[in-house]
Amino acid sequence: MDTLFEKLKNILSPNAIILSTPEQTAPYLRGTEGINRDITAVVKVALIEDIPAILKLANSSAIENQNQFSVHPICSGRNWGYGTGLPPTDILPVVIIDLSMLKRICLIPELDLVTIEPGVTQQDLYDYLQKNNANYMVPTTGAGPDCAILSNAIERGYGITPNTQHFDAVTSLKGYWASGELFQSAISDLDKSTNPDGTSRDLVDKTFKYSPGPYIDGLFTQSSLGIVTEITIRLAQKRAAFKSFFIKVYNDDLLTDIVPLIQTALRNYEGIVGSINLMDKRRILSMFAENPNGTDQHQVMSLKQIDNIAKQQDTPCWTIVGTIYGTTAVVNVVAKEIKNLFKQIKCKFIFSDSSIIKLGNLAVNNTPRFLFNLSPKLVGVKKQLDSFNLGEEIMLGKPNRVALKLAYWRNPNLPSFNNEPDHVFSIAKDKCGLLWYAPLIPMIPSEMKRYVNFIRKTCPKYNIEPFITFTNLRHDCIDSTIPIVFDSSNPTAVKDAQDCLKELVLEGMNQGWVPYRLNIDQQQWLLDKDKSFWKAVQLLKNSFDPNNILSPGRYNPK
């Protein structure tokens, strides 16, 4: 492959970096899914122009049948549970295109818009906004501060800040088709205005999502048709007032009574109430408690263990978490109405500005450290308050790593999340096992009850904890995220986790619950190339990537 490396060196800009030794490429082979792939090299591009150069080289190599290779782009390489940074297949020698050095940020404060390149992480944007005194919220997720914003939007991810659906907030994108040809919108092509320095002004394209003619920007999402080099997104301004609410329901059978109340809140206060999360007891315990099974972690908690920990930490059967954004008057009125709404069921209500939270933080912050060693209950209270405060930061658009603790449930090497810098942590490097089952479910109470029973019955068969979260973005459909957490150093645990996910997916589809995202392994065996939808995708792939050099197998079954 020396010829390939020489060809890459010849076409790349001077500051691009080629990694080719096993030691150099090893970090890119780490994943949380228990899936293995081979890669030949990694190119850390320094300029946008490096991208079409690599694509054209890959195409010419395929046509000439010499030193053929495929390419796979990554932004931060932290697509936890879905493939991390691994390519979907390694049929051909794979060259990873690492876009993490592309970090341009351009804010248009008059329009609440920001244009970013692929390497911009949640933390990068947060630091930029802070430095420029810009009153906006980062579109945060639980994946952590060092995860890229662009890739999450292109994967059609979501969060809990006001612009919940992240691709919906994308107003414009630019990129390159797999052939190496530039893509920009019809509006960009038609706009002849220029800046004083003669460069294209290209402003109106950033303000409007659609162009004359067919909308084809979406072809770049969950596909292998092209590489996105920049997106413009609408940022949510920080509101004058904010409250989060936590509703504790101690009766498991009240699930079917909870759902209509959440629907009412989402309908009546759309645009004021963000997404609402509904989490079961086990999922909450994974945030605050330590795994009671200690070193023997390849087993689920017993009901007795769950009850004991729940009593110690006052953990209910169901916890409802929501956010309210707006003016002070609006937030106060909506908070009061939501509280009255949920009075229809027996529950315990806590607002983020309540005296119990304020007094709790005050007490914990002024308690001598040695007392925590004497009182496990005090330690539990502190963990709950710490998680509460960090969770609220994410709701306000400040990224942090609090949600990553979940990945360490079956990893004894739990880091100190509050005391170490972000760059120390990588759940893949720490050999945490994590897969996701993320089906879409109609927001019908009986349907959700059936689904809960299905998860609680299926997961323990494979020694997987049935952690359940419902993310309610709108009143009609919800996404449930089931984290399959396992010890990736244990081959039996890896097999159990993958078998568990397979049964959840296959049986779930029989019940009408369909995943909205698939990991790189599922894309190979679950998608049927003979179905009309994937036949259409193949026609597009043949047109935009006739030599099949860009991420072969990514949402493109063979």
RODO-2510 file (C-alpha; in nm, 4 decimals, decimal comma):
residues 558
     n   res          X          Y          Z
     1     m     0,0000     0,0000     0,0000
     2     d     0,3034     0,2318    -0,0181
     3     t     0,1766     0,3638    -0,3503
     4     l    -0,1504     0,4661    -0,1892
     5     f     0,0272     0,6560     0,0872
     6     e     0,2420     0,8352    -0,1666
     7     k    -0,0650     0,9289    -0,3699
     8     l    -0,2361     1,0610    -0,0581
     9     k     0,0658     1,2702     0,0348
    10     n     0,0746     1,4185    -0,3142
    11     i    -0,2861     1,5378    -0,3114
    12     l    -0,3228     1,6600     0,0483
    13     s    -0,2561     2,0074     0,1845
    14     p     0,0709     2,0485     0,3798
    15     n    -0,0889     2,0395     0,7257
    16     a    -0,2920     1,7244     0,6673
    17     i    -0,1797     1,4254     0,8733
    18     i    -0,1629     1,0640     0,7565
    19     l    -0,1690     0,7928     1,0241
    20     s    -0,0788     0,4449     0,9051
    21     t     0,1027     0,2440     1,1726
    22     p    -0,0933     0,0090     1,4024
    23     e    -0,0074     0,2307     1,7007
    24     q    -0,1392     0,5394     1,5213
    25     t    -0,4627     0,3836     1,3976
    26     a    -0,5428     0,1864     1,7172
    27     p    -0,7526     0,4643     1,8792
    28     y    -0,9820     0,4626     1,5751
    29     l    -1,0516     0,0898     1,6164
    30     r    -1,2039     0,1305     1,9608
    31     g    -1,5787     0,1051     1,9908
    32     t    -1,8432     0,0386     2,2526
    33     e    -2,0409    -0,2123     2,0471
    34     g    -1,8229    -0,5250     2,0539
    35     i    -1,7854    -0,4965     1,6750
    36     n    -1,4528    -0,5300     1,4925
    37     r    -1,3405    -0,3628     1,1707
    38     d    -1,0050    -0,3179     0,9955
    39     i    -0,8722     0,0136     0,8674
    40     t    -0,5678     0,0849     0,6535
    41     a    -0,5008     0,4492     0,7312
    42     v    -0,6439     0,7671     0,8790
    43     v    -0,6215     1,1076     0,7130
    44     k    -0,6737     1,4051     0,9396
    45     v    -0,7680     1,6688     0,6849
    46     a    -0,6533     2,0268     0,7399
    47     l    -0,8588     2,2000     0,4707
    48     i    -1,2014     2,1426     0,3168
    49     e    -1,0261     2,1036    -0,0190
    50     d    -0,8610     1,7830     0,1081
    51     i    -1,2005     1,6087     0,1064
    52     p    -1,2828     1,6206    -0,2675
    53     a    -0,9184     1,5403    -0,3426
    54     i    -0,9424     1,2145    -0,1426
    55     l    -1,2812     1,1271    -0,2943
    56     k    -1,1521     1,1778    -0,6488
    57     l    -0,8429     0,9681    -0,5744
    58     a    -1,0615     0,6861    -0,4403
    59     n    -1,2779     0,6995    -0,7525
    60     s    -0,9844     0,7038    -0,9940
    61     s    -0,8227     0,4134    -0,8071
    62     a    -1,1458     0,2148    -0,8435
    63     i    -1,1705     0,2914    -1,2152
    64     e    -0,8050     0,2012    -1,2754
    65     n    -0,8358    -0,1047    -1,0484
    66     q    -0,5147    -0,0065    -0,8704
    67     n    -0,4711     0,0407    -0,4953
    68     q    -0,8493     0,0491    -0,4499
    69     f    -0,9775     0,1796    -0,1194
    70     s    -1,2964     0,3058     0,0398
    71     v    -1,3279     0,6125     0,2605
    72     h    -1,5281     0,6670     0,5770
    73     p    -1,5680     1,0173     0,7260
    74     i    -1,5928     1,0863     1,0982
    75     c    -1,6272     1,4120     1,2886
    76     s    -1,5361     1,3333     1,6491
    77     g    -1,5609     0,9535     1,6190
    78     r    -1,7888     0,9330     1,9207
    79     n    -2,1094     0,7888     1,7807
    80     w    -2,1463     0,5861     2,1006
    81     g    -2,3414     0,2635     2,0666
    82     y    -2,4010     0,2934     1,6924
    83     g    -2,0486     0,2349     1,5622
    84     t    -1,8366     0,4890     1,7507
    85     g    -1,5880     0,5800     1,4716
    86     l    -1,5759     0,2445     1,2926
    87     p    -1,6611     0,2044     0,9218
    88     p    -1,9797     0,0111     0,8410
    89     t    -1,7811    -0,2508     0,6438
    90     d    -1,4197    -0,3244     0,5554
    91     i    -1,4791    -0,4949     0,2207
    92     l    -1,2075    -0,2751     0,0671
    93     p    -0,9093    -0,1247     0,2491
    94     v    -1,0584     0,1621     0,4498
    95     v    -0,9155     0,5111     0,4836
    96     i    -1,0800     0,7058     0,7638
    97     i    -1,1262     1,0754     0,6834
    98     d    -1,0962     1,2465     1,0225
    99     l    -1,2665     1,5874     1,0024
   100     s    -1,1957     1,6872     1,3628
   101     m    -0,9463     1,9632     1,2711
   102     l    -1,2096     2,1536     1,0710
   103     k    -1,3369     2,3878     1,3417
   104     r    -1,4527     2,7090     1,1754
   105     i    -1,7416     2,8832     1,3526
   106     c    -1,9199     3,1863     1,2089
   107     l    -2,1998     3,3457     1,4129
   108     i    -2,4658     3,5657     1,2548
   109     p    -2,6091     3,7231     1,5722
   110     e    -2,8695     3,9357     1,3916
   111     l    -3,0378     3,6162     1,2717
   112     d    -2,9611     3,3707     1,5561
   113     l    -2,7679     3,1552     1,3088
   114     v    -2,4286     2,9913     1,3292
   115     t    -2,2316     2,8147     1,0560
   116     i    -1,9989     2,5389     1,1742
   117     e    -1,7609     2,2849     1,0255
   118     p    -1,7536     1,9116     1,1083
   119     g    -1,4946     1,9261     1,3858
   120     v    -1,6866     2,1706     1,6052
   121     t    -1,7837     1,9968     1,9281
   122     q    -2,0464     2,0959     2,1829
   123     q    -1,7690     2,2334     2,4024
   124     d    -1,6114     2,4269     2,1121
   125     l    -1,9374     2,6043     2,0376
   126     y    -2,0073     2,6694     2,4050
   127     d    -1,6608     2,8252     2,4508
   128     y    -1,7067     3,0357     2,1370
   129     l    -2,0440     3,1665     2,2519
   130     q    -1,9066     3,2463     2,5969
   131     k    -1,6052     3,4269     2,4511
   132     n    -1,8296     3,6380     2,2285
   133     n    -2,0907     3,7044     2,5000
   134     a    -2,3527     3,5467     2,2753
   135     n    -2,6781     3,4705     2,4542
   136     y    -2,7489     3,1289     2,2997
   137     m    -2,7847     2,7673     2,4057
   138     v    -2,5709     2,4936     2,2529
   139     p    -2,7853     2,2085     2,1104
   140     t    -2,6564     1,9704     2,3758
   141     t    -2,6924     1,5942     2,4007
   142     g    -2,5924     1,3436     2,6659
   143     a    -2,3092     1,2139     2,4465
   144     g    -2,0635     1,4555     2,6059
   145     p    -1,8830     1,7860     2,5453
   146     d    -1,6312     1,6442     2,2972
   147     c    -1,8932     1,5119     2,0543
   148     a    -1,9427     1,6929     1,7238
   149     i    -2,2573     1,8933     1,6566
   150     l    -2,2688     1,8457     1,2787
   151     s    -2,2629     1,4659     1,2870
   152     n    -2,5418     1,4535     1,5453
   153     a    -2,7611     1,6702     1,3232
   154     i    -2,6804     1,4621     1,0144
   155     e    -2,7679     1,1464     1,2072
   156     r    -3,0988     1,3196     1,2932
   157     g    -3,0282     1,3204     1,6643
   158     y    -3,2198     1,5193     1,9216
   159     g    -3,1755     1,6911     2,2569
   160     i    -3,3663     1,8566     2,5363
   161     t    -3,3027     2,2283     2,4636
   162     p    -3,5811     2,4193     2,2802
   163     n    -3,4713     2,3167     1,9266
   164     t    -3,5151     1,9500     2,0134
   165     q    -3,4914     1,7967     1,6635
   166     h    -3,1413     1,8916     1,5541
   167     f    -3,1742     1,8420     1,1785
   168     d    -3,4923     2,0493     1,1837
   169     a    -3,2734     2,3361     1,3074
   170     v    -3,0354     2,2986     1,0099
   171     t    -3,1192     2,5756     0,7626
   172     s    -2,8414     2,5123     0,5119
   173     l    -2,5651     2,2638     0,4357
   174     k    -2,2768     2,2278     0,1938
   175     g    -2,0730     1,9237     0,1076
   176     y    -1,9401     1,6918    -0,1582
   177     w    -2,1078     1,4002    -0,3245
   178     a    -1,9102     1,0761    -0,3231
   179     s    -1,7926     1,1614    -0,6744
   180     g    -1,6085     1,4640    -0,5339
   181     e    -1,8524     1,7123    -0,6895
   182     l    -1,9582     2,0111    -0,4793
   183     f    -2,3105     2,0331    -0,3410
   184     q    -2,4759     2,3564    -0,2429
   185     s    -2,8374     2,4640    -0,2605
   186     a    -3,0131     2,6159    -0,5598
   187     i    -3,0413     2,9374    -0,3593
   188     s    -2,6616     2,9502    -0,3245
   189     d    -2,6225     2,8963    -0,6967
   190     l    -2,8698     3,1752    -0,7766
   191     d    -2,7376     3,4270    -0,5236
   192     k    -2,4965     3,6622    -0,7038
   193     s    -2,4345     3,9025    -0,4121
   194     t    -2,0793     3,9484    -0,2838
   195     n    -1,8981     4,0764     0,0218
   196     p    -1,6699     4,3838     0,0024
   197     d    -1,3728     4,1507    -0,0507
   198     g    -1,5398     3,9920    -0,3520
   199     t    -1,6285     3,6588    -0,1888
   200     s    -1,9779     3,5185    -0,2193
   201     r    -2,2135     3,6689     0,0385
   202     d    -2,4330     3,3574     0,0436
   203     l    -2,6457     3,4867     0,3291
   204     v    -3,0047     3,4269     0,2259
   205     d    -2,9361     3,0537     0,1804
   206     k    -2,8509     3,0312     0,5498
   207     t    -3,1856     3,1793     0,6506
   208     f    -3,4182     2,9419     0,4641
   209     k    -3,4126     2,5634     0,4724
   210     y    -3,5626     2,4981     0,1286
   211     s    -3,4654     2,5977    -0,2265
   212     p    -3,6479     2,6071    -0,5606
   213     g    -3,6822     2,2545    -0,6909
   214     p    -3,6622     1,9216    -0,5060
   215     y    -3,5303     1,9204    -0,1501
   216     i    -3,2212     1,7010    -0,1668
   217     d    -3,0233     1,8251     0,1350
   218     g    -3,1811     1,5438     0,3326
   219     l    -2,9991     1,2879     0,1156
   220     f    -2,6898     1,3637     0,3223
   221     t    -2,8585     1,2407     0,6422
   222     q    -2,8236     0,8775     0,7512
   223     s    -2,6685     0,7940     0,4151
   224     s    -2,3408     0,7281     0,2334
   225     l    -2,4055     0,9570    -0,0614
   226     g    -2,1827     1,2471     0,0364
   227     i    -1,9785     1,4260     0,3006
   228     v    -2,1127     1,7384     0,4700
   229     t    -1,8506     2,0106     0,5158
   230     e    -2,0596     2,2773     0,6870
   231     i    -2,4049     2,3352     0,8265
   232     t    -2,5882     2,6452     0,9386
   233     i    -2,8180     2,5969     1,2346
   234     r    -3,0699     2,8082     1,4196
   235     l    -2,9652     2,8626     1,7781
   236     a    -3,2147     2,8998     2,0591
   237     q    -3,1644     3,2153     2,2600
   238     k    -3,1341     3,1825     2,6345
   239     r    -3,4726     3,2723     2,7736
   240     a    -3,5320     3,5292     3,0438
   241     a    -3,6581     3,2525     3,2716
   242     f    -3,6234     2,8774     3,3004
   243     k    -3,7543     2,6011     3,5224
   244     s    -3,7137     2,2290     3,5096
   245     f    -3,9632     2,0032     3,6811
   246     f    -3,9279     1,6579     3,8283
   247     i    -4,2386     1,4549     3,8992
   248     k    -4,2014     1,1389     4,1058
   249     v    -4,4647     0,8663     4,0700
   250     y    -4,4349     0,5787     4,3184
   251     n    -4,6941     0,3455     4,1669
   252     d    -4,5698     0,1509     3,8640
   253     d    -4,9250     0,0860     3,7460
   254     l    -4,9879     0,4585     3,6943
   255     l    -4,7927     0,4589     3,3665
   256     t    -5,1118     0,4577     3,1609
   257     d    -5,2394     0,7567     3,3623
   258     i    -4,9117     0,9482     3,3212
   259     v    -4,9015     0,9350     2,9403
   260     p    -5,2181     1,1408     2,8669
   261     l    -5,0958     1,4102     3,1078
   262     i    -4,7631     1,4355     2,9250
   263     q    -4,9522     1,4567     2,5956
   264     t    -5,1633     1,7413     2,7287
   265     a    -4,8556     1,9314     2,8466
   266     l    -4,6862     1,8919     2,5083
   267     r    -4,9980     1,9979     2,3180
   268     n    -5,0919     2,2951     2,5346
   269     y    -4,7452     2,4408     2,5864
   270     e    -4,5693     2,3681     2,2593
   271     g    -4,2730     2,6021     2,2212
   272     i    -4,2642     2,6697     2,5960
   273     v    -4,2192     2,3173     2,7296
   274     g    -3,9266     2,1363     2,5704
   275     s    -3,9103     1,7606     2,5407
   276     i    -4,0309     1,5584     2,8393
   277     n    -3,8420     1,2485     2,9507
   278     l    -4,0088     0,9624     3,1350
   279     m    -3,7676     0,7224     3,3080
   280     d    -3,8280     0,4106     3,5108
   281     k    -3,6759     0,3234     3,8496
   282     r    -3,3816     0,1212     3,7163
   283     r    -3,2798     0,3981     3,4769
   284     i    -3,2772     0,6556     3,7567
   285     l    -3,0749     0,4239     3,9804
   286     s    -2,8116     0,3932     3,7065
   287     m    -2,7588     0,7687     3,7360
   288     f    -2,7228     0,7887     4,1146
   289     a    -2,6299     0,4458     4,2500
   290     e    -2,3356     0,2102     4,2205
   291     n    -2,3874    -0,1351     4,0733
   292     p    -2,4733    -0,3497     4,3805
   293     n    -2,3323    -0,6623     4,2161
   294     g    -1,9764    -0,5349     4,2542
   295     t    -1,7217    -0,7333     4,0561
   296     d    -1,9798    -0,9953     3,9583
   297     q    -2,1447    -0,7533     3,7189
   298     h    -2,2669    -0,9856     3,4461
   299     q    -2,6117    -1,0131     3,6013
   300     v    -2,9139    -0,7932     3,6569
   301     m    -3,0130    -0,6436     3,9896
   302     s    -3,2568    -0,8472     4,1940
   303     l    -3,5894    -0,6945     4,2913
   304     k    -3,4669    -0,6907     4,6513
   305     q    -3,1551    -0,4979     4,5554
   306     i    -3,3629    -0,2493     4,3559
   307     d    -3,6062    -0,1952     4,6426
   308     n    -3,3267    -0,1463     4,8957
   309     i    -3,1426     0,1117     4,6885
   310     a    -3,4658     0,2855     4,5895
   311     k    -3,5662     0,3231     4,9548
   312     q    -3,2260     0,4648     5,0458
   313     q    -3,2419     0,7220     4,7680
   314     d    -3,6172     0,7860     4,7530
   315     t    -3,6302     0,6663     4,3930
   316     p    -3,9838     0,6365     4,2504
   317     c    -4,1179     0,3892     3,9970
   318     w    -4,1415     0,6608     3,7297
   319     t    -3,9714     0,9994     3,7041
   320     i    -4,0954     1,2684     3,4661
   321     v    -3,8408     1,5357     3,3712
   322     g    -3,9332     1,8426     3,1711
   323     t    -3,8265     2,1986     3,0968
   324     i    -4,0067     2,5311     3,0724
   325     y    -3,8536     2,8252     2,8815
   326     g    -3,9893     3,1777     2,8394
   327     t    -4,0435     3,5083     3,0151
   328     t    -4,0675     3,5049     3,3925
   329     a    -4,4442     3,5544     3,3847
   330     v    -4,5000     3,2809     3,1251
   331     v    -4,2735     3,0299     3,2998
   332     n    -4,4459     3,0854     3,6339
   333     v    -4,7930     3,0464     3,4845
   334     v    -4,7039     2,7309     3,2876
   335     a    -4,5309     2,5796     3,5911
   336     k    -4,8466     2,6332     3,7948
   337     e    -5,0682     2,4840     3,5239
   338     i    -4,8458     2,1770     3,4827
   339     k    -4,8502     2,1211     3,8563
   340     n    -5,2306     2,1417     3,8563
   341     l    -5,2438     1,9056     3,5590
   342     f    -5,0437     1,6337     3,7352
   343     k    -5,2470     1,6635     4,0543
   344     q    -5,4803     1,4167     3,8830
   345     i    -5,2411     1,1396     3,9910
   346     k    -5,0625     1,0706     4,3174
   347     c    -4,7138     1,2121     4,2752
   348     k    -4,4424     1,4278     4,4254
   349     f    -4,3523     1,7517     4,2447
   350     i    -4,0126     1,9275     4,2520
   351     f    -3,9177     2,2428     4,0600
   352     s    -3,5544     2,3362     3,9982
   353     d    -3,6006     2,6645     4,1872
   354     s    -3,7734     2,5026     4,4831
   355     s    -3,6483     2,5611     4,8351
   356     i    -3,5692     2,1909     4,8826
   357     i    -3,3142     2,2075     4,5982
   358     k    -3,1649     2,5358     4,7173
   359     l    -3,1384     2,4219     5,0779
   360     g    -3,0026     2,0832     4,9718
   361     n    -2,7219     2,2421     4,7691
   362     l    -2,6459     2,4832     5,0510
   363     a    -2,6284     2,2018     5,3072
   364     v    -2,4134     1,9728     5,0914
   365     n    -2,1730     2,2517     4,9975
   366     n    -2,1213     2,3414     5,3640
   367     t    -2,0941     1,9898     5,5029
   368     p    -1,7390     1,8867     5,6076
   369     r    -1,5970     1,6291     5,3670
   370     f    -1,5239     1,3703     5,6385
   371     l    -1,8944     1,3362     5,7173
   372     f    -1,9588     1,1906     5,3722
   373     n    -1,7374     0,8959     5,4661
   374     l    -1,9625     0,8271     5,7653
   375     s    -2,3016     0,8514     5,5969
   376     p    -2,3920     0,6558     5,2809
   377     k    -2,7262     0,8356     5,2751
   378     l    -2,5514     1,1731     5,2676
   379     v    -2,3363     1,0495     4,9803
   380     g    -2,6535     0,9478     4,7960
   381     v    -2,8083     1,2916     4,8477
   382     k    -2,4938     1,4598     4,7180
   383     k    -2,4893     1,2399     4,4058
   384     q    -2,8527     1,3199     4,3352
   385     l    -2,7954     1,6931     4,3735
   386     d    -2,4806     1,6812     4,1595
   387     s    -2,6647     1,4947     3,8836
   388     f    -2,9608     1,7308     3,9152
   389     n    -2,7375     2,0377     3,8782
   390     l    -2,5404     1,8946     3,5879
   391     g    -2,8619     1,7825     3,4184
   392     e    -2,9948     2,1354     3,4446
   393     e    -2,6770     2,2659     3,2803
   394     i    -2,7476     2,0457     2,9767
   395     m    -3,1060     2,1746     2,9660
   396     l    -2,9633     2,5279     2,9525
   397     g    -2,7257     2,4427     2,6692
   398     k    -2,4046     2,3889     2,8657
   399     p    -2,2456     2,0533     2,7754
   400     n    -2,1091     1,8158     3,0367
   401     r    -2,0422     1,4450     3,0806
   402     v    -2,3007     1,3567     3,3471
   403     a    -2,4932     1,1168     3,1215
   404     l    -2,1784     0,9197     3,0375
   405     k    -2,1796     0,7598     3,3803
   406     l    -2,4401     0,5170     3,2461
   407     a    -2,1773     0,3517     3,0243
   408     y    -1,9727     0,2576     3,3336
   409     w    -2,2539     0,0634     3,5045
   410     r    -2,0697    -0,2624     3,4396
   411     n    -1,7225    -0,1144     3,4345
   412     p    -1,5465    -0,1013     3,7732
   413     n    -1,3136     0,1733     3,6458
   414     l    -1,5681     0,4490     3,7053
   415     p    -1,3949     0,7844     3,6613
   416     s    -1,4432     1,0872     3,8813
   417     f    -1,6628     1,2881     3,6496
   418     n    -1,6454     1,6066     3,8520
   419     n    -1,2711     1,6214     3,9082
   420     e    -1,1065     1,5293     3,5794
   421     p    -1,0800     1,7237     3,2511
   422     d    -1,2952     1,6124     2,9591
   423     h    -1,0063     1,4919     2,7456
   424     v    -0,9207     1,2203     3,0001
   425     f    -1,2420     1,0331     2,9257
   426     s    -1,3453     0,8129     2,6400
   427     i    -1,5930     0,5403     2,7143
   428     a    -1,4507     0,3401     2,4234
   429     k    -1,0944     0,3770     2,5533
   430     d    -1,2156     0,2657     2,8968
   431     k    -1,3637    -0,0487     2,7349
   432     c    -1,7238     0,0273     2,8263
   433     g    -1,9790    -0,1785     2,6354
   434     l    -2,2804     0,0145     2,5056
   435     l    -2,5439    -0,0544     2,2405
   436     w    -2,8781     0,1192     2,1874
   437     y    -3,2253    -0,0054     2,1138
   438     a    -3,4099     0,3078     2,0050
   439     p    -3,7555     0,2281     1,8654
   440     l    -4,0333     0,4693     1,7757
   441     i    -4,3578     0,3994     1,9620
   442     p    -4,7037     0,5526     1,9142
   443     m    -4,7867     0,7582     2,2219
   444     i    -5,0809     0,5436     2,3268
   445     p    -5,0903     0,4394     2,6951
   446     s    -5,1751     0,0741     2,6321
   447     e    -4,9034     0,0532     2,3662
   448     m    -4,6425     0,1919     2,6047
   449     k    -4,7490    -0,0467     2,8802
   450     r    -4,7133    -0,3388     2,6423
   451     y    -4,3700    -0,2121     2,5428
   452     v    -4,2523    -0,1793     2,9052
   453     n    -4,3563    -0,5387     2,9759
   454     f    -4,1707    -0,6518     2,6628
   455     i    -3,8466    -0,4777     2,7657
   456     r    -3,8619    -0,6020     3,1242
   457     k    -3,9206    -0,9581     3,0060
   458     t    -3,6613    -0,9654     2,7265
   459     c    -3,3526    -0,7891     2,8636
   460     p    -3,2994    -1,0028     3,1784
   461     k    -3,2977    -1,3167     2,9612
   462     y    -2,9594    -1,1948     2,8394
   463     n    -2,8381    -1,0563     3,1742
   464     i    -2,9049    -0,7004     3,0555
   465     e    -3,0563    -0,4419     3,2891
   466     p    -3,3888    -0,3178     3,1462
   467     f    -3,3191     0,0565     3,1745
   468     i    -3,6153     0,2394     3,0167
   469     t    -3,6407     0,5993     2,8965
   470     f    -3,9192     0,7536     2,6904
   471     t    -3,8275     1,0797     2,5191
   472     n    -4,1457     1,2655     2,4346
   473     l    -4,0718     1,5263     2,1671
   474     r    -4,4311     1,5675     2,0523
   475     h    -4,7677     1,4339     2,1628
   476     d    -4,8069     1,1607     1,9003
   477     c    -4,4828     0,9614     1,8804
   478     i    -4,2021     0,8926     2,1226
   479     d    -3,8556     0,7499     2,0997
   480     s    -3,7612     0,5025     2,3679
   481     t    -3,3930     0,4579     2,4352
   482     i    -3,2847     0,1320     2,5947
   483     p    -2,9117     0,1378     2,6730
   484     i    -2,7645    -0,2111     2,6540
   485     v    -2,4731    -0,1785     2,8952
   486     f    -2,2199    -0,4596     2,9207
   487     d    -1,8587    -0,5497     2,9939
   488     s    -1,6858    -0,5317     2,6554
   489     s    -1,3851    -0,7275     2,7877
   490     n    -1,6074    -1,0308     2,8558
   491     p    -1,6847    -1,2303     2,5332
   492     t    -1,9935    -1,3867     2,6917
   493     a    -2,1242    -1,0438     2,7891
   494     v    -2,0608    -0,9119     2,4366
   495     k    -2,2547    -1,1992     2,2811
   496     d    -2,5404    -1,1595     2,5300
   497     a    -2,5633    -0,7865     2,4563
   498     q    -2,5696    -0,8349     2,0802
   499     d    -2,8202    -1,1216     2,1026
   500     c    -3,0391    -0,9127     2,3317
   501     l    -3,0423    -0,6235     2,0858
   502     k    -3,1241    -0,8579     1,8000
   503     e    -3,4254    -1,0043     1,9783
   504     l    -3,5467    -0,6610     2,0853
   505     v    -3,5297    -0,5351     1,7278
   506     l    -3,6818    -0,8369     1,5551
   507     e    -3,9614    -0,9012     1,8030
   508     g    -4,0166    -0,5291     1,8480
   509     m    -4,0825    -0,4910     1,4752
   510     n    -4,3425    -0,7675     1,4997
   511     q    -4,5131    -0,5536     1,7634
   512     g    -4,4926    -0,2355     1,5517
   513     w    -4,1960    -0,0722     1,7286
   514     v    -3,9342     0,0265     1,4718
   515     p    -3,5847     0,1705     1,5398
   516     y    -3,5196     0,5200     1,4077
   517     r    -3,1420     0,4597     1,4009
   518     l    -2,9380     0,1455     1,3420
   519     n    -2,5816     0,0590     1,4353
   520     i    -2,3277    -0,0404     1,1709
   521     d    -2,3823    -0,4139     1,2287
   522     q    -2,7629    -0,3929     1,2140
   523     q    -2,7425    -0,2051     0,8836
   524     q    -2,5825    -0,5156     0,7303
   525     w    -2,8319    -0,7825     0,8371
   526     l    -3,1593    -0,6021     0,9035
   527     l    -3,2146    -0,3902     0,5915
   528     d    -3,3586    -0,5720     0,2903
   529     k    -3,2131    -0,4629    -0,0451
   530     d    -3,5159    -0,6056    -0,2277
   531     k    -3,7623    -0,3682    -0,0623
   532     s    -3,8765    -0,0752    -0,2753
   533     f    -3,7329     0,1864    -0,0395
   534     w    -3,3820     0,0407    -0,0435
   535     k    -3,4031    -0,0183    -0,4191
   536     a    -3,4550     0,3571    -0,4518
   537     v    -3,1590     0,4196    -0,2205
   538     q    -2,9455     0,1921    -0,4387
   539     l    -3,0416     0,3919    -0,7485
   540     l    -2,9283     0,7077    -0,5715
   541     k    -2,6076     0,5364    -0,4566
   542     n    -2,5328     0,4264    -0,8130
   543     s    -2,5765     0,7839    -0,9314
   544     f    -2,3832     0,9708    -0,6636
   545     d    -2,1284     0,6983    -0,5808
   546     p    -2,0993     0,4731    -0,8878
   547     n    -1,7744     0,3173    -0,7643
   548     n    -1,9108     0,2535    -0,4129
   549     i    -1,6122     0,4160    -0,2441
   550     l    -1,7909     0,6139     0,0319
   551     s    -1,8780     0,4180     0,3481
   552     p    -1,9961     0,1027     0,1634
   553     g    -2,2837    -0,0569     0,3506
   554     r    -2,3895     0,2532     0,5418
   555     y    -2,7700     0,2517     0,5169
   556     n    -2,7199     0,0776     0,1821
   557     p    -2,7841    -0,2985     0,2088
   558     k    -2,6245    -0,5368    -0,0378
***
